[in-house]
Amino acid sequence: MPVILAVPTERRTKSLVVDLRNISFAHTTQQVRDRRKTVTRRVGWRFLGPGDRLSAVVKSRGLRQGESVQRLATIRVVDVREERLDRMVKDWQYGVTECKLEGFASDEILRNPKYFVAWFAASHGCHQDSLVTRIEFEYE
């Protein structure tokens, strides 16, 4: 009879989940704190899938000595897909909706898809026509 081993995806200690992968929201910390953001775009991160759980943090890399990771929330991935960043400009209504989902509905500048795409490309070291990973999530 074969032996079947169960491999846990998360380690639990006293009902607290540990070992969740961190995902940084350094540029949109307030939007996550306010729970206004349910979509994020990343360069990379194609390995995620629906149902994956992540620990939303302020930042997880480049911490100075003595700094620690500041946890914002636990999120669950709903959808992941690759798309060109400039889709938000080419399909204007889609872009306006996406800016809202990114948490910028009330931002005078970044609620405009043209400015959002330019800001994202500059802050993430990519081009406006780059393929990016669109991650939709919900808060737990």
C-alpha positions in Angstrom: 0.0 0.0 0.0 1.5 3.4 -1.0 2.1 6.0 1.7 0.4 9.4 0.9 2.0 12.4 2.5 0.1 15.6 2.9 2.2 18.7 2.4 0.7 21.8 4.1 0.7 25.0 2.2 0.7 27.1 5.3 2.1 26.4 8.8 -0.3 27.1 11.6 0.7 28.0 15.2 -2.1 28.4 17.8 -4.6 29.2 15.0 -2.4 32.0 13.6 -1.2 31.6 10.0 2.5 32.1 9.5 4.7 31.6 6.4 2.5 33.6 4.0 4.4 35.2 1.2 4.7 38.9 1.7 3.5 41.3 -1.0 4.6 44.9 -0.7 2.2 47.9 -1.0 4.8 50.6 -0.4 3.3 52.9 -3.1 -0.3 52.2 -2.1 -0.2 51.7 1.7 -3.1 54.0 2.5 -5.3 52.4 -0.2 -4.8 49.0 1.4 -5.3 50.3 4.9 -8.6 51.9 3.8 -9.5 48.6 1.9 -10.1 50.7 -1.2 -7.7 48.7 -3.3 -8.7 45.3 -4.7 -6.4 45.1 -7.8 -2.6 45.5 -8.0 -0.2 45.2 -10.9 3.2 43.7 -10.7 6.2 43.1 -12.9 6.5 39.3 -12.4 4.4 37.4 -9.9 3.0 35.1 -12.7 3.3 32.1 -10.3 0.2 33.2 -8.3 -3.2 31.6 -8.7 -6.7 32.0 -7.5 -7.0 31.1 -3.8 -3.4 31.9 -2.9 -3.2 33.8 0.4 -0.7 36.6 0.9 0.4 38.9 3.6 0.0 42.5 2.5 2.9 44.6 4.0 4.1 48.1 3.7 7.5 46.9 2.4 9.5 43.8 2.8 12.8 44.6 1.0 15.3 47.3 1.7 14.5 47.4 5.4 17.1 49.2 7.5 18.7 47.7 10.5 16.1 47.6 13.3 13.1 48.0 11.0 10.6 45.2 10.8 7.9 44.3 8.3 4.6 46.1 8.9 1.7 43.9 8.1 -1.4 45.5 6.6 -3.8 42.6 5.9 -4.2 39.1 4.7 -5.5 38.9 1.2 -6.7 36.1 -1.0 -6.1 36.1 -4.7 -9.3 36.0 -6.8 -7.8 36.3 -10.4 -4.4 36.6 -12.0 -3.7 37.4 -15.6 -1.0 39.0 -17.8 -1.9 42.1 -19.8 -0.2 45.0 -21.4 -0.1 48.0 -19.1 -1.2 50.3 -21.9 -4.5 48.4 -22.2 -5.7 50.9 -19.6 -5.2 53.8 -22.0 -6.2 52.0 -25.2 -9.5 51.0 -23.6 -10.4 54.1 -21.7 -13.4 52.9 -19.8 -11.5 49.8 -18.7 -8.7 52.0 -17.5 -11.0 54.3 -15.5 -12.5 51.2 -13.8 -9.1 49.8 -13.1 -7.8 53.0 -11.6 -10.8 52.8 -9.1 -9.9 49.2 -8.3 -6.3 50.2 -7.8 -7.6 52.5 -5.1 -7.3 55.9 -6.9 -10.9 56.8 -7.4 -10.5 60.1 -5.5 -7.0 60.9 -6.6 -7.1 63.9 -8.9 -4.2 62.7 -11.0 -3.9 58.9 -10.7 -7.6 58.2 -11.4 -6.7 59.1 -15.0 -5.5 56.0 -16.8 -2.9 58.0 -18.8 -1.3 59.3 -15.7 -1.6 56.0 -13.8 0.1 54.1 -16.6 3.0 56.7 -16.8 3.4 56.6 -13.0 3.4 52.8 -12.8 5.9 52.4 -15.6 8.2 55.0 -14.0 8.0 53.6 -10.5 8.4 50.0 -11.6 11.1 50.3 -14.2 9.0 49.1 -17.1 7.5 50.5 -20.3 4.0 51.6 -20.9 3.6 48.7 -23.4 5.1 46.1 -21.0 3.3 42.9 -20.0 2.4 43.1 -16.3 0.6 40.8 -14.0 -2.8 42.0 -12.9 -3.7 40.5 -9.5 -7.3 40.9 -8.2 -7.7 40.1 -4.5 -10.1 40.3 -1.6 -9.4 41.0 2.1 -9.9 38.3 4.7 
